[in-house]
Amino acid sequence: MKRYKYYAFDWDGTLMDTRSMYYEAFLQARAESAEEIPIPDNFGYLFGEPCDVACKLLGVKDPITFRDLWLGIFLKKCLAAVPYPGTGETLAALKAGGARLYLVSSRNRFTAYPMMETPAFKDLFSGSAVFEDLSAPKPAPDALYYLRDTYGVILEETLMVGDSSQDFLCARSAGVSFASPGWNPEAIRGEGIQVLPTPQALLQ
């Protein structure tokens, strides 16, 4: 496939399978919380949303306390997990070839920054756009505009890789090329969406 000068990667569902960890962390936080928080019938609609937004959608009365508890548990699970096979090696090869890599995530700094320092990805990212950096999270294009304005990323020479409709809409709104990580069976697919069969496809 075409090589790009810049790559913007989502984390959850793209570089690491975190759906079950996010839900398990929610259940554990709910059990430890003094607040009675309902379990939604369909938890899936919360994936891809910033945790602050998820807490509001869940009707949490003390969202800051619960968010911090939930994310603290989630981060511990993520740091003990392994990324999708081949992702770390592929990103390292892209960087070695002269590309600049960025993290674009709905996570906040507390849970995003430590992941960029894990062994598989340490020193690979040139920067990031996370929850606190943005006036509006994905699917708004703010994250990609932030990379442009902060790091000098040229959007016309950028590929965004993400698993959700929020990622796709973010890229489309910013005029950025998009690819879906086919190694995640639940990643977005559809007409006009390029699906990568493996991480290594980025190098071919």
N, C-alpha and C positions, 0 to 999 in steps of 0.2 A: 504494500500500500504506500501511498504518498508519505514521505517523511516531512515532519513539521519542525519549525524552529522552537515552538513553545507547546507544552502539553499541560493541560489543566485536568487533574484527576480528582474525582470524588473519592471518598474513603469507604464509607459503609456500603457494602454490596458491590464494590468495585475492586478495592484492594484487599478487603477482608470481609468475611461473612459474619456479620454482627447481629443479624435479625434476632436469633434466638437469645443471644447475650443481652440485647436491649430489653426483651420481654422478661427474661429471668431476673434482670436487675430491677425492673419495675416491680415484679412480684415480691422480691426480697425487700425493696424499699417500702412497699405498701405494708408488708408484715411488720416492719420495724417502726413505721410511722404511727404517731398518736392519732392521726386523722383517718376517718373511714373514707376510703377512696374506692369507687366502684371499678370493677373490671369490665372493660368494654367488650361487647359481643365480638366485634371485629377489631382487634388491636392493630391490624395491618395498616389502617389508614393513618396511623401515627408515624410510621417509618418515613424517614426523609424530612420530617418536620423538626425544627429546632426544639429542644427540650422545654424551653420557656413556653412555646406555642402548645406543645403537647400537654403541659400541665394545665393550661387554660382550657383546652378542649376537653380535658378530663374533669374539669370543674373543681380542681384542687383549691382549697381555701387559703392555704399558706404555700403558694407555689415556689417561693424562693427556698424555703427549708426543704421541701420535698424534692425540688430539682437538684439541690446540692447532694442530698442523700442518694438519689437515684443515679446521678452521674458519677458519684464517687464509687459506687458499687460497679457500675458499668465500666469505668476506666480500669479497675482492677481486673475485670474479666478480659478486657481487650488486651491489656499488657501481658496477660498469660496465654493469649491465643496466638495462632500462626496465621500469616496472610494467605491469600489464594496462591497455590503453587505457580511459580514462574513470575509473579508480579515484581518481586524485589529485584530479581536478576534482569528482567526486561527494563525496568526503570534505570538500573545502573548502566545498562548498555546504551540506552537513549542518552543519558547524561554524558557517557564516555564519547559518544558520537557528536557532542556539541550542543545537544538540545538543552533547554532550560525547563525544569519541571516545577509545577506549582500545585498546592493542595487547595481545592475549592470545596468547602464543606459547611453544612448547617450546624456542625458541632461548635461549641464555644472553645475558647483558648484552653480552658482547663482540661478538656478531653482531646483536643486536636493536637496541641503542641507536643505532648509526650509521645504520641503515636509516630510523629515524624522523627523521633529520636530512637525508635526501636531498631534492633540490629539490622533488619532487612531493608530499612529505609533511611538510616542515619546518613546525613550529609548529602542526600540526593535532591532535596527540594530547595529551590532558590527563594521561595516565599510562599505565602498562603493568603487566602481570603476566607475568614471564618465569621461566625455570627456577630461578634462585636465590631467587626470592620464595616458592616453593611447597614444601610438605611432600610433595606428590604432583603430578606433571604430569597433563595431560589423558590419559585421559578422566575423571579425578577432577574434581570441581567446584571444587577449591581456587582456581584462577585467578579465577573469578568471585566467590568469597567474598573473595578478596584485594582485588578492586576495591571490593567493598562495604565492607569493613572499613578500607581505606586511603584511599579517595577519596570515600566516601559514596554510591557508586552504588546506586540503587534497582533491584534485580534485576527486579521486576515491570514496570519501565519500560525494560527493556533488550532490545536485539536483538543476538544474536551471529551473526556471519557467518563461516563456515568451510567448508573443502572436504572434511574427513575425518570418518570415523566417530568419531574421538577428540573432534573439535569438537562433533559432534552429541550424543554421550553426556555431555560436559561440560555443555552447555547444559541438556539434559534433567534431569540430576541436580540442577542448581541451580534448576530451575523457570524458566529463561530462554527467551524466544522465540528461534527459530533459523531461519536462511535459508542456503541453499547457493549459492555463486557459479556460476551456470550458464555464465558466460563461460569457465570452466575445464571442458573436456569430460570430465575425469576426476574432477570433484567428486562428492561423495556425492549420490545420488538414491534415492528410495524412497517408499513410501506414507507420507503424512503429513508429508513434508519439503517445505517451500516452496523452490522453485528460482527464483532471480532471473535473468532472461534477460540483463540487462546491469547494470552498476553504477548506471546512471541510474534503474533501476527503484526504487531506494531513495528517490528524490525524488518519485515519482509517487503 
